[in-house]
Amino acid sequence: DSYYALGELAGKKRKFREKIPVPVQTQSELRSRGYNTVLKRVTGCEPKLRDYSKNTPFPDVSSLREDIELILDNAVVRRDFDELSVSPTLFTRSANSFSRGD
């Protein structure tokens, strides 16, 4: 269900299909201690890496409220919130606070 819910959301908004930007320094730290290090050791080649740091910031505060409302409008997401006993209102308030920089 969750897979299809995410697919539905991705179909509604292009931003939900994009890669999440990660600062170059964080990319380097993560890559140096994980899969890419093993791959380099096994193959002897440096993996071709992409820089996603220039993508739209995540979360994009200019559309955060709209994004959250779209996410919460999805039946599967709402069901999952109910099962976790997480209030969508609390989630929305947190997003609003984040957008204001609180």
N, C-alpha and C positions, 0 to 999 in steps of 0.2 A: 504493500500500500504506500509506504513512504517513498519508495522509488518512483512510483507513478505520480505521486503528489509533487515531488520535486520536478519531474518532467513536465507536468502541467504548468507549474509556476515558471519554469524556464521558457515554456512556449508563450507565456503571456508577456514576458519582459526580457528583452535582450540582455540587460545587465545581469540577470540571473544565470546566463550561460557563459559569462566571461570568467577568465581566470582571476583569482583574488591577488591583488598586488602585494608583494612582500618586499620590504626594503633590501637593497643589495647586501648589506652587512648581515642581515638575518638569513638571507639565501645562502651566503657563504658559510655561515656557522652550521646551518642545517645540513648542507651538502657535504661538509668536511667530515661529518661523523656518521654518515648513513650509507644508503644504497650506492650513491655515486662513488664513494671511496672504495667500496667492495668491487664495483664494476670496473673501476680503473685498475685495481690490483689484479683482477682476473683477466681482463682483456689487454691491459697494458696501454689502453687508449684513454685519453681525457674525454669524458662524455660531452656531447654538444649541449650547452645549457642556454636557456632563454632567460632574458631579463624581463620580469613582469612588473618591475617597480614603477613603470611609467603608466600603468593602467589606472583607471579611476580609483581614487582612494576608497578603502573599505573600512567601515561603512561610509557610504556617501551621505553625509548629513543633510545635503540639500534635498534628498528624496527619502530619507529614512522613515518618516511617518507614513508616507504613501506606500513604501515597500512593506512595512510591517502590516499595514492594513490589508494589502494584497495577500501576504502570507497567511494572515489570520483568517482570511476569507475562504481559504481552502479547507474543505471538510475533514480531510485526513489530518492536517496539521492541528485543527481545532480539537479533533478527537484525541490526538496525542497529548495536547495540553491538558485536556480533561483527565486523561489517564495518569499524568504526572502530577495532577493537582496543582498546576501552575495557572495562575489567573492571566488570561490574555490582557486584561486591563493593566495589571502590574507590568507586563511586558511592554505595553504601549507607553505607560508612564515612564519606564526606564529609558525607552528610546527618545521620548520627548526631552527628558533630562539630559541625555547624552547629546542631543542636537543643540541644546542651549549651552552646553559646556559645563553643566553642574557637576 
